[in-house]
Amino acid sequence: MNDDCSILNALEQQLGCYQKLAKLAELQHEHVQRNFTEGLLDVLGLRQEVLTELATHETLVASVRKAWPEFLEALPAEDRARAEASMGETRRLLEEIVAADRQDAIVLQHRKHSLGQQIHQTQAARKMNRNIAKSAYGKNESTLNVTR
């Protein structure tokens, strides 16, 4: 019974972590949309802290996840309902977080691609300007003698 209490507690703590992660995912999305890099990095740091905390709870929960139906069967009805509710909400939040992260990744990938195109265009323009200058003014050799 004491083991069951620690696992139920871990399930609820795990749910709390996923709730924090969901809020951080919303904040991350805002920073991605506004192209606010510093805020995004702060949020990613906070998410890492929550993930570290989540890992400790996951260790306990993983021990019963393999035999989840049997674990639930052994619980009193009230605890069974708590465990199922926590696990269900955890799954829902995880799906929500993963979907939000995918959307943000797509936005960031598009920005990366656009920035790459801009860099390429800038390099091409520089090269074209150098070629125009060479053809207009001849070789780009300095006539200044710096030796004595």
N, CA, C and O of each residue as an XYZ file, in Angstrom:
592
protein
N       0.826     -1.202      0.000
C       0.000      0.000      0.000
C       0.862      1.255      0.000
O       0.561      2.221     -0.702
N       1.937      1.241      0.789
C       2.825      2.386      0.841
C       3.478      2.621     -0.515
O       3.656      3.762     -0.940
N       3.835      1.522     -1.192
C       4.395      1.618     -2.540
C       3.386      2.237     -3.498
O       3.738      3.071     -4.332
N       2.119      1.816     -3.367
C       1.065      2.370     -4.214
C       0.911      3.869     -3.996
O       0.703      4.622     -4.947
N       1.013      4.302     -2.735
C       0.907      5.739     -2.437
C       2.046      6.517     -3.091
O       1.829      7.600     -3.634
N       3.254      5.971     -3.040
C       4.380      6.680     -3.642
C       4.228      6.733     -5.168
O       4.621      7.713     -5.800
N       3.667      5.694     -5.742
C       3.460      5.697     -7.192
C       2.336      6.668     -7.566
O       2.450      7.398     -8.550
N       1.257      6.677     -6.788
C       0.173      7.642     -7.043
C       0.684      9.070     -6.885
O       0.332      9.956     -7.665
N       1.504      9.280     -5.883
C       2.103     10.591     -5.678
C       2.990     10.961     -6.863
O       2.956     12.098     -7.334
N       3.778     10.010     -7.343
C       4.649     10.251     -8.497
C       3.813     10.566     -9.741
O       4.187     11.422    -10.544
N       2.679      9.873     -9.898
C       1.789     10.159    -11.031
C       1.272     11.598    -10.975
O       1.222     12.287    -11.994
N       0.890     12.039     -9.787
C       0.377     13.399     -9.648
C       1.484     14.435     -9.819
O       1.259     15.498    -10.398
N       2.676     14.126     -9.316
C       3.820     15.029     -9.511
C       4.201     15.101    -10.990
O       4.547     16.161    -11.512
N       4.128     13.954    -11.642
C       4.406     13.886    -13.075
C       3.402     14.751    -13.833
O       3.778     15.500    -14.734
N       2.136     14.647    -13.471
C       1.097     15.469    -14.100
C       1.394     16.942    -13.896
O       1.242     17.743    -14.818
N       1.819     17.304    -12.687
C       2.184     18.700    -12.416
C       3.309     19.176    -13.325
O       3.290     20.309    -13.806
N       4.285     18.310    -13.559
C       5.393     18.656    -14.463
C       4.873     18.885    -15.886
O       5.277     19.836    -16.555
N       3.978     18.010    -16.340
C       3.432     18.177    -17.689
C       2.582     19.439    -17.793
O       2.542     20.071    -18.849
N       1.909     19.808    -16.723
C       1.152     21.061    -16.734
C       2.096     22.252    -16.861
O       1.813     23.201    -17.593
N       3.220     22.198    -16.145
C       4.236     23.261    -16.273
C       4.795     23.292    -17.695
O       4.961     24.360    -18.284
N       5.082     22.110    -18.236
C       5.631     22.036    -19.595
C       4.642     22.588    -20.618
O       5.049     23.239    -21.581
N       3.355     22.337    -20.420
C       2.346     22.854    -21.346
C       2.313     24.378    -21.307
O       2.203     25.021    -22.350
N       2.409     24.957    -20.117
C       2.444     26.422    -20.004
C       3.711     26.985    -20.644
O       3.675     28.013    -21.320
N       4.826     26.299    -20.422
C       6.083     26.737    -21.033
C       6.034     26.590    -22.553
O       6.621     27.401    -23.269
N       5.344     25.571    -23.049
C       5.205     25.390    -24.498
C       4.410     26.550    -25.095
O       4.716     27.012    -26.195
N       3.392     27.022    -24.374
C       2.632     28.191    -24.841
C       3.528     29.426    -24.889
O       3.503     30.182    -25.860
N       4.313     29.623    -23.842
C       5.229     30.762    -23.799
C       6.281     30.649    -24.899
O       6.631     31.639    -25.541
N       6.779     29.437    -25.107
C       7.744     29.200    -26.176
C       7.140     29.585    -27.519
O       7.790     30.237    -28.336
N       5.898     29.179    -27.740
C       5.226     29.484    -29.005
C       5.143     31.002    -29.229
O       5.370     31.484    -30.338
N       4.820     31.737    -28.180
C       4.770     33.201    -28.295
C       6.134     33.768    -28.687
O       6.230     34.644    -29.547
N       7.186     33.257    -28.046
C       8.535     33.754    -28.355
C       8.945     33.389    -29.776
O       9.595     34.184    -30.454
N       8.573     32.201    -30.233
C       8.890     31.793    -31.606
C       8.151     32.694    -32.585
O       8.741     33.167    -33.556
N       6.862     32.937    -32.339
C       6.072     33.774    -33.240
C       6.598     35.202    -33.307
O       6.564     35.832    -34.365
N       7.083     35.710    -32.183
C       7.583     37.090    -32.130
C       9.073     37.185    -32.460
O       9.646     38.274    -32.475
N       9.698     36.028    -32.725
C      11.127     35.976    -33.038
C      11.967     36.573    -31.901
O      12.928     37.307    -32.134
N      11.582     36.242    -30.680
C      12.250     36.735    -29.474
C      13.206     35.657    -28.968
O      12.852     34.841    -28.118
N      14.415     35.672    -29.503
C      15.393     34.616    -29.262
C      15.789     34.508    -27.798
O      15.864     33.403    -27.259
N      16.041     35.629    -27.151
C      16.482     35.582    -25.755
C      15.413     34.952    -24.864
O      15.723     34.119    -24.011
N      14.158     35.348    -25.063
C      13.066     34.763    -24.295
C      12.912     33.280    -24.584
O      12.627     32.490    -23.684
N      13.102     32.907    -25.842
C      13.010     31.501    -26.228
C      14.074     30.676    -25.511
O      13.789     29.583    -25.022
N      15.287     31.193    -25.449
C      16.357     30.477    -24.759
C      16.059     30.333    -23.272
O      16.350     29.296    -22.677
N      15.478     31.374    -22.667
C      15.093     31.299    -21.255
C      14.054     30.204    -21.036
O      14.160     29.413    -20.098
N      13.055     30.166    -21.906
C      11.996     29.159    -21.790
C      12.574     27.753    -21.963
O      12.202     26.835    -21.232
N      13.469     27.586    -22.913
C      14.085     26.276    -23.118
C      14.868     25.834    -21.880
O      14.874     24.652    -21.533
N      15.520     26.778    -21.222
C      16.222     26.462    -19.973
C      15.262     26.013    -18.885
O      15.539     25.058    -18.159
N      14.129     26.706    -18.772
C      13.114     26.327    -17.788
C      12.520     24.956    -18.107
O      12.275     24.146    -17.213
N      12.296     24.716    -19.386
C      11.775     23.399    -19.784
C      12.751     22.295    -19.407
O      12.334     21.220    -18.975
N      14.034     22.548    -19.562
C      15.033     21.542    -19.202
C      14.978     21.252    -17.701
O      15.106     20.099    -17.290
N      14.789     22.282    -16.888
C      14.673     22.075    -15.441
C      13.470     21.197    -15.105
O      13.565     20.299    -14.268
N      12.338     21.458    -15.761
C      11.135     20.664    -15.511
C      11.347     19.232    -15.993
O      10.904     18.289    -15.338
N      12.015     19.060    -17.122
C      12.291     17.709    -17.631
C      13.181     16.925    -16.675
O      13.019     15.714    -16.523
N      14.113     17.606    -16.036
C      14.974     16.951    -15.052
C      14.144     16.476    -13.861
O      14.320     15.361    -13.370
N      13.239     17.337    -13.408
C      12.342     16.952    -12.313
C      11.437     15.797    -12.748
O      11.204     14.856    -11.989
N      10.940     15.883    -13.959
C      10.042     14.854    -14.493
C      10.722     13.487    -14.531
O      10.077     12.466    -14.290
N      11.990     13.462    -14.824
C      12.728     12.198    -14.922
C      12.705     11.436    -13.605
O      12.646     10.206    -13.607
N      12.750     12.142    -12.485
C      12.726     11.449    -11.192
C      11.371     10.771    -10.962
O      11.314      9.662    -10.430
N      10.296     11.430    -11.357
C       8.964     10.837    -11.201
C       8.760      9.696    -12.201
O       8.121      8.689    -11.893
N       9.305      9.870    -13.379
C       9.150      8.866    -14.435
C       9.766      7.533    -14.032
O       9.269      6.474    -14.417
N      10.829      7.580    -13.268
C      11.477      6.349    -12.814
C      10.502      5.494    -12.011
O      10.417      4.284    -12.222
N       9.774      6.110    -11.100
C       8.789      5.368    -10.300
C       7.612      4.896    -11.150
O       7.172      3.752    -11.037
N       7.110      5.784    -11.997
C       5.935      5.461    -12.803
C       6.256      4.355    -13.803
O       5.418      3.491    -14.061
N       7.434      4.375    -14.354
C       7.820      3.364    -15.349
C       7.777      1.957    -14.769
O       7.529      0.988    -15.487
N       8.017      1.852    -13.479
C       8.023      0.530    -12.857
C       6.648     -0.133    -12.898
O       6.568     -1.361    -12.902
N       5.570      0.640    -12.929
C       4.224      0.058    -12.990
C       3.585      0.169    -14.369
O       2.582     -0.491    -14.643
N       4.148      0.983    -15.222
C       3.554      1.189    -16.545
C       3.509     -0.118    -17.344
O       2.575     -0.348    -18.112
N       4.505     -0.956    -17.161
C       4.562     -2.231    -17.892
C       3.387     -3.138    -17.526
O       2.884     -3.899    -18.353
N       2.968     -3.036    -16.269
C       1.860     -3.866    -15.790
C       0.719     -2.962    -15.313
O       0.145     -3.172    -14.244
N       0.407     -1.961    -16.124
C      -0.575     -0.949    -15.735
C      -1.941     -1.544    -15.378
O      -2.493     -1.184    -14.339
N      -2.503     -2.429    -16.188
C      -3.822     -2.987    -15.819
C      -3.801     -3.703    -14.462
O      -4.736     -3.575    -13.672
N      -2.746     -4.443    -14.205
C      -2.628     -5.149    -12.932
C      -2.475     -4.160    -11.774
O      -3.058     -4.344    -10.706
N      -1.692     -3.119    -12.000
C      -1.507     -2.094    -10.973
C      -2.851     -1.457    -10.633
O      -3.194     -1.313     -9.460
N      -3.610     -1.075    -11.659
C      -4.919     -0.453    -11.428
C      -5.864     -1.397    -10.692
O      -6.585     -0.982     -9.784
N      -5.858     -2.635    -11.078
C      -6.736     -3.657    -10.482
C      -6.500     -3.776     -8.981
O      -7.437     -4.004     -8.217
N      -5.237     -3.620     -8.558
C      -4.894     -3.790     -7.148
C      -5.255     -2.568     -6.300
O      -5.227     -2.643     -5.072
N      -5.593     -1.449     -6.938
C      -5.900     -0.216     -6.200
C      -7.353     -0.167     -5.755
O      -8.229     -0.727     -6.414
N      -7.609      0.503     -4.637
C      -8.996      0.789     -4.274
C      -9.628      1.683     -5.344
O      -8.911      2.385     -6.058
N     -10.940      1.667     -5.462
C     -11.648      2.378     -6.531
C     -11.276      3.860     -6.593
O     -11.072      4.397     -7.682
N     -11.186      4.518     -5.455
C     -10.870      5.952     -5.428
C      -9.461      6.215     -5.985
O      -9.258      7.129     -6.784
N      -8.510      5.407     -5.552
C      -7.132      5.560     -6.034
C      -7.028      5.197     -7.513
O      -6.268      5.816     -8.258
N      -7.786      4.200     -7.931
C      -7.795      3.794     -9.339
C      -8.265      4.958    -10.211
O      -7.679      5.234    -11.258
N      -9.318      5.633     -9.775
C      -9.840      6.779    -10.524
C      -8.804      7.895    -10.593
O      -8.624      8.520    -11.638
N      -8.125      8.141     -9.472
C      -7.059      9.173     -9.456
C      -5.944      8.820    -10.422
O      -5.478      9.666    -11.185
N      -5.519      7.558    -10.385
C      -4.419      7.112    -11.246
C      -4.808      7.215    -12.715
O      -4.026      7.702    -13.532
N      -6.011      6.759    -13.054
C      -6.455      6.830    -14.452
C      -6.595      8.275    -14.914
O      -6.230      8.606    -16.042
N      -7.124      9.139    -14.043
C      -7.282     10.547    -14.407
C      -5.919     11.209    -14.615
O      -5.721     11.951    -15.577
N      -4.993     10.936    -13.713
C      -3.645     11.515    -13.852
C      -2.968     11.042    -15.129
O      -2.379     11.839    -15.859
N      -3.054      9.755    -15.394
C      -2.411      9.206    -16.588
C      -3.074      9.737    -17.862
O      -2.388     10.069    -18.829
N      -4.391      9.815    -17.862
C      -5.103     10.330    -19.038
C      -4.758     11.784    -19.322
O      -4.507     12.156    -20.468
N      -4.746     12.608    -18.270
C      -4.409     14.027    -18.447
C      -2.952     14.182    -18.863
O      -2.629     15.053    -19.671
N      -2.080     13.357    -18.325
C      -0.664     13.389    -18.711
C      -0.514     13.099    -20.200
O       0.220     13.796    -20.900
N      -1.203     12.080    -20.679
C      -1.138     11.745    -22.114
C      -1.643     12.894    -22.974
O      -1.034     13.243    -23.985
N      -2.770     13.480    -22.556
C      -3.350     14.584    -23.320
C      -2.377     15.763    -23.394
O      -2.167     16.340    -24.461
N      -1.790     16.110    -22.255
C      -0.833     17.221    -22.224
C       0.402     16.916    -23.060
O       0.919     17.790    -23.756
N       0.872     15.679    -22.992
C       2.043     15.298    -23.775
C       1.769     15.447    -25.267
O       2.608     15.961    -26.007
N       0.610     15.004    -25.704
C       0.239     15.152    -27.119
C       0.161     16.629    -27.509
O       0.605     17.015    -28.589
N      -0.400     17.441    -26.633
C      -0.510     18.884    -26.877
C       0.874     19.530    -26.984
O       1.119     20.342    -27.877
N       1.766     19.169    -26.079
C       3.121     19.724    -26.069
C       3.885     19.314    -27.325
O       4.551     20.137    -27.952
N       3.786     18.050    -27.682
C       4.490     17.551    -28.873
C       3.968     18.255    -30.129
O       4.757     18.631    -30.995
N       2.660     18.434    -30.236
C       2.083     19.113    -31.403
C       2.560     20.564    -31.472
O       2.907     21.056    -32.546
N       2.577     21.245    -30.328
C       3.041     22.643    -30.297
C       4.519     22.725    -30.680
O       4.926     23.628    -31.411
N       5.316     21.783    -30.186
C       6.746     21.775    -30.516
C       6.961     21.543    -32.007
O       7.850     22.145    -32.608
N       6.156     20.679    -32.600
C       6.270     20.438    -34.052
C       5.980     21.716    -34.828
O       6.701     22.057    -35.766
N       4.928     22.417    -34.435
C       4.581     23.673    -35.122
C       5.704     24.689    -34.988
O       6.073     25.346    -35.962
N       6.250     24.818    -33.780
C       7.352     25.759    -33.574
C       8.579     25.356    -34.387
O       9.269     26.211    -34.942
N       8.845     24.074    -34.456
C       9.991     23.591    -35.237
C       9.822     23.931    -36.717
O      10.789     24.287    -37.390
N       8.598     23.822    -37.217
C       8.337     24.170    -38.624
C       8.590     25.653    -38.856
O       9.216     26.028    -39.848
N       8.108     26.500    -37.947
C       8.324     27.944    -38.074
C       9.818     28.249    -38.056
O      10.307     29.016    -38.886
N      10.538     27.654    -37.119
C      11.981     27.904    -37.024
C      12.725     27.379    -38.247
O      13.691     27.998    -38.694
N      12.288     26.249    -38.791
C      12.909     25.696    -39.997
C      12.700     26.638    -41.180
O      13.617     26.857    -41.970
N      11.498     27.194    -41.302
C      11.231     28.151    -42.385
C      12.103     29.394    -42.232
O      12.629     29.916    -43.215
N      12.252     29.866    -40.993
C      13.107     31.034    -40.755
C      14.550     30.734    -41.121
O      15.233     31.564    -41.721
N      15.006     29.551    -40.758
C      16.384     29.152    -41.076
C      16.578     29.123    -42.585
O      17.584     29.615    -43.096
N      15.622     28.550    -43.294
C      15.702     28.477    -44.749
C      15.710     29.883    -45.353
O      16.503     30.174    -46.249
N      14.827     30.749    -44.861
C      14.747     32.123    -45.364
C      16.050     32.867    -45.097
O      16.540     33.591    -45.964
N      16.612     32.695    -43.910
C      17.875     33.352    -43.583
C      18.993     32.844    -44.489
O      19.841     33.620    -44.928
N      18.994     31.546    -44.768
C      19.990     30.980    -45.678
C      19.889     31.585    -47.069
O      20.901     31.873    -47.709
N      18.656     31.776    -47.531
C      18.455     32.407    -48.842
C      18.951     33.848    -48.837
O      19.568     34.302    -49.801
N      18.678     34.567    -47.747
C      19.134     35.955    -47.656
C      20.655     36.036    -47.658
O      21.231     36.911    -48.305
N      21.302     35.136    -46.945
C      22.767     35.113    -46.913
C      23.309     34.810    -48.304
O      24.259     35.449    -48.756
N      22.707     33.840    -48.982
C      23.137     33.489    -50.329
C      22.968     34.684    -51.277
O      23.856     34.968    -52.081
N      21.845     35.374    -51.183
C      21.599     36.537    -52.042
C      22.603     37.642    -51.751
O      23.082     38.301    -52.674
N      22.926     37.852    -50.487
C      23.897     38.877    -50.113
C      25.278     38.533    -50.663
O      25.978     39.402    -51.184
N      25.668     37.261    -50.547
C      26.965     36.838    -51.073
C      27.004     36.979    -52.587
O      28.017     37.400    -53.147
N      25.919     36.633    -53.244
C      25.866     36.757    -54.705
C      25.947     38.228    -55.114
O      26.612     38.564    -56.094
N      25.280     39.096    -54.375
C      25.316     40.532    -54.689
C      26.726     41.087    -54.499
O      27.193     41.884    -55.313
N      27.407     40.673    -53.431
C      28.784     41.124    -53.209
C      29.693     40.692    -54.346
O      30.504     41.470    -54.848
N      29.540     39.438    -54.738
C      30.369     38.910    -55.821
C      30.101     39.683    -57.106
O      31.032     40.026    -57.833
N      28.844     39.953    -57.383
C      28.492     40.698    -58.579
C      29.076     42.110    -58.512
O      29.587     42.609    -59.515
N      29.008     42.761    -57.346
C      29.577     44.105    -57.197
C      31.087     44.094    -57.404
O      31.630     45.004    -58.029
N      31.775     43.073    -56.886
C      33.222     42.968    -57.094
C      33.531     42.795    -58.575
O      34.461     43.412    -59.094
N      32.750     41.951    -59.261
C      32.978     41.725    -60.687
C      32.718     43.002    -61.493
O      33.454     43.303    -62.434
N      31.693     43.736    -61.134
C      31.404     45.002    -61.831
C      32.535     45.989    -61.603
O      32.971     46.672    -62.530
N      33.012     46.062    -60.356
C      34.101     46.992    -60.042
C      35.368     46.611    -60.793
O      36.082     47.486    -61.282
N      35.655     45.315    -60.892
C      36.844     44.875    -61.618
C      36.742     45.229    -63.089
O      37.706     45.701    -63.692
N      35.576     45.001    -63.662
C      35.447     45.288    -65.090
C      35.434     46.793    -65.356
O      35.885     47.237    -66.411
N      34.928     47.569    -64.419
C      34.858     49.018    -64.621
C      36.191     49.701    -64.342
O      36.565     50.652    -65.027
N      36.903     49.210    -63.332
C      38.110     49.908    -62.901
C      39.385     49.103    -63.088
O      40.464     49.550    -62.699
N      39.273     47.942    -63.668
C      40.454     47.117    -63.891
C      40.808     46.325    -62.648
O      39.985     46.133    -61.753
N      42.047     45.873    -62.614
C      42.501     45.068    -61.483
C      42.401     45.867    -60.197
O      42.516     47.092    -60.191
N      42.188     45.159    -59.134
C      42.015     45.791    -57.835
C      43.346     45.796    -57.093
O      43.442     45.303    -55.969
N      44.373     46.359    -57.730
C      45.688     46.416    -57.097
C      45.911     47.818    -56.568
O      45.555     48.806    -57.210
N      46.484     47.887    -55.429
C      46.747     49.175    -54.804
C      47.989     49.782    -55.451
O      48.955     49.072    -55.727
N      47.966     51.076    -55.690
C      49.124     51.774    -56.244
C      49.923     52.454    -55.150
O      50.932     53.098    -55.436
N      49.507     52.331    -53.944
C      50.177     52.941    -52.817
C      51.366     52.084    -52.415
O      51.205     50.894    -52.144
N      52.537     52.658    -52.374
C      53.740     51.953    -51.983
C      53.963     52.188    -50.497
O      54.224     53.315    -50.075
N      53.864     51.144    -49.716
C      54.000     51.276    -48.286
C      55.404     50.911    -47.800
O      55.669     50.958    -46.599
N      56.295     50.553    -48.705
C      57.665     50.219    -48.301
C      58.529     51.448    -48.457
O      58.225     52.305    -49.287
N      59.583     51.564    -47.696
C      60.499     52.716    -47.776
C      61.805     52.322    -48.319
O      62.695     53.162    -48.456
